[in-house]
Amino acid sequence: MYEHKTQRLAPKHVYYKRVARNAIYAASILLICLVIGIIGYHYTCDVTWIDSLHNASMILSGMGPVIEIKTTSGKWFSSMYALFSGVAFITNIGVLIAPIAHRFFHKLHLEDK
């Protein structure tokens, strides 16, 4: 049968570097999603930039909308952005947890040997 060569667990400084890199990736994804929401709310709902920021932040964090949307295009955008934000949130959790889960399962695998 095929024998798999096991690698040692990465040193803590390498692990922390991976966690930090993934945190930067997650923050970047979040920032891009926030900018999409800000621009979308500003131009489709005819609201100020600060109201767009506030509403996009609340939707992206899962708290819900804070402004009343009166335009049809704004309602379409808000619906699509809410669905998009849910997927972005789940993706970000995966990006953040990936190096932690990888190390955990690698450690378990080493203990089995």
C-alpha positions, 0 to 999 in steps of 0.5 A: 500500500502507498505510504504517505510521508508525514511532515512535521508541524510548522513552527509557531512563527510560520503558523502565526504568519499564515493566520495573519496573512489570512486575516489580511485576505479576509479584511481585504475581501470585507473592504471590497464588499463594503465598497461595492455596497457603498457605491451601490446604495449611493447610486441606486437609492439616492442616499448620501455617502455616509448613509450608504456606508452605514447601510452597507456596513449593517447589511454586510455584518448581518444586522439588517438595513437601516434606511428606507429604500424607495427606488425600485433599482435600490430595492433590486440592489439591496436584495442582491447585496444582501444575498451577496453579503451572506455568501461573503460572510461565510467565505470570510469565516472560511478564510479566517478559520482555514489555517487554524483548522489545517494546523488542528487536523495536521496535529491530530494526524501526527498524533495518530502516527 
